[in-house]
């Protein structure tokens, strides 16, 4: 996993700093996996109820782009033009090694049919629904949704169809929990009035 990030940086020659947009373009459709993974990790951090309405916004935008079939993550111009220090980028990737190491031993390319454009768009639609469940300020549903997005993103980044399908299964459970919690809230409000 870390190798694909470092290769994307190397494609830009020996420049000291590289625009973030070019790194994402070099990652291609794997940029969705990496971007979703980062924002899903952020949403796994315990935060006050309701804060996920802000932290889930980037995930809604990323999954919507994936559902629309864009070739790579597109960010606003001012973010795309931000230059990333080559050394800083390499340091971050090396710091991720202890986390990514165990994952890299499990993950391998499987079920390539899942990464055909039509299937990837369908995965994007499913992830958009999961990101919507994360966005809603409903107790208990946020963590499961963020975990589902993280697992699916790992599968997307490494082209592991088994892990991607596992993440989508967890996402279906997250949607079920969200719907059940929302129904409980509605029934409780109706009973109170």
N, C-alpha and C positions, 0 to 999 in steps of 0.2 A: 504494500500500500504506500509506504513512504517513498519507495523507488519511483512510482508514477509522479509524485509531486516534484521530486528532484529532477526527473527527466524533463518535465514541463518547464522548469526553470532553465535547464541547460540548453534547451532549444533556442534560447534568446542570446546565445553567445556569452561573452565574458563581461557584459555590462554590470556595473556595480549595483544598479537598481533597475527594476523591470516594472512596467505598468501592470497593475493587477488585472486589467482587462485582457492583456495578452497571455498571462498565465492561465486564466480561465479558458480562453480560446484554445490554447494548446492542450488543455486537459480534455477538450471536446465535451461529449455528453457525460463523461465521468465528472465534470465539474458540478453537475447536479448532486451526485452522491456526496462529494466532499463538502459542498456548501450546506446541504441539508444536514449532514452529520454535525457540522460545527454549530449550527443554530439549534439543533435538537439537543446537543450536549448542554448548551446554555439553558435550555428549558428544563433540563433534568435537575438543575440547582433549585433547592427549596426556596420559594419566594412567596410573598403575601398573595392571598387570593385576589384575583383580578389583574395581577401584573402580566399574566399570560396573554391578555388582550393586546399587550404591546409587544411582548417578546415573540409571539406567534406570527406577527405580521410578515417578517422576512420569509418564514416558511410558507405562508400562503402565496407570496409572490413567486418564490422559487418553484413550488409545486405547480402553480398555474402556468409558468413558463414551460415546465416539463410536459404538462398536459397539452399545451399548444404545439409541442413538437419542435421547439427551438433547438438549434444544434449545440448550444452551450449557454451557461448562465449569462444573462445580460443585466448589468447593473447600471444605475444612472451614470452619466458621463463623468461627473466630478469624482465618483468613486473608481470608475474604470481607469481614469488617468492617474490615480494615486500610484506612486512608485513604491515598490516593495524592495527593501534592501535584500540583496542576494544572501549576505551573511546572516542577517536576521531571520530570513526565511529558512535557511538551512538549520539554524539553531532551533527554531520552533519545531521543525520536522524531527530533529534529533531528540528533542525533549518528549515528543510524542512516541518515540520508539518503545519505551517501557509499556505503554498502553497498547500500541499497535502490534508489538511482538507476539503476544499470545493469540491475537486475532489472526495474524499472518500465518500462524501454524495451522489454523482450522480452515481458513478461507482459500478457495481455489476456483478458477473459472468452471462453472457448471451451468447446464441448461441455457446454451447460447440463444435459443429461440426467444427467450424472455427479453432479450435486449435488441430485438428487431424494432424499427421505428414505431410500428403500429402498437406492439405490446408495450413499449416504453411509454407511449402516450397514455395507454390505459393505466399503467402503473402510476403515472403522474396524476391522473384523475383520482385514483384511489388515495394517493398521498394527500391530494388537495382536500378530500373529505376528512381524512385523519387530522390534517392541520386545522381544519375548521372545528373539529371536536376539541382540539387543543386550545383554540382561540376562545371558545365559549367559557365564561367564568363559572364552571360547574365543578364543585368539589370532587376530588378523587379521579376525575377523568384526565386531567392534564398530564400526570406522570406517565400513565400507560400510553397515551398518545405520543408523548415525546420519546419514550422508549421504543415504540413501534417505528417512529420516523428514523431514529438513530440506527436501529438494526437494519431496516430497509436500505438506508443510505450506505451502510457498510457493504451490503450486497451489491448495490449499484456501482459503488466506486471500484469494486474488485471483480465485477461481472460474475458474481456467484449467485446463480438463480435460486439455489436452495435457501440461502440466507435471505435473499430478497423475498421469497415466498413466505418464509418464517415471519419476517417483519410485517408483511401484509396480513398474515393471520393474526398477529398481535394487534395490528391496526383495526381489524374487524372486531376483535374483542373490545378495544378501546371505544369504538363507535357504539357497541352494544352497551357498555357501561355508561357512556355519556347519555344515550337515549333513556336508559333505565333511571339514571339520576335526574334527568330533566323531567321525566314522567312523575317521579316521586315528588319533586318540587311543585309541579303543577297541581297534583292531587292534594298535596298538603296545603297549598294556597287556597284551593277551592273549598277544602274542608274547613279552613279557618274563617272563610267569609260567609 
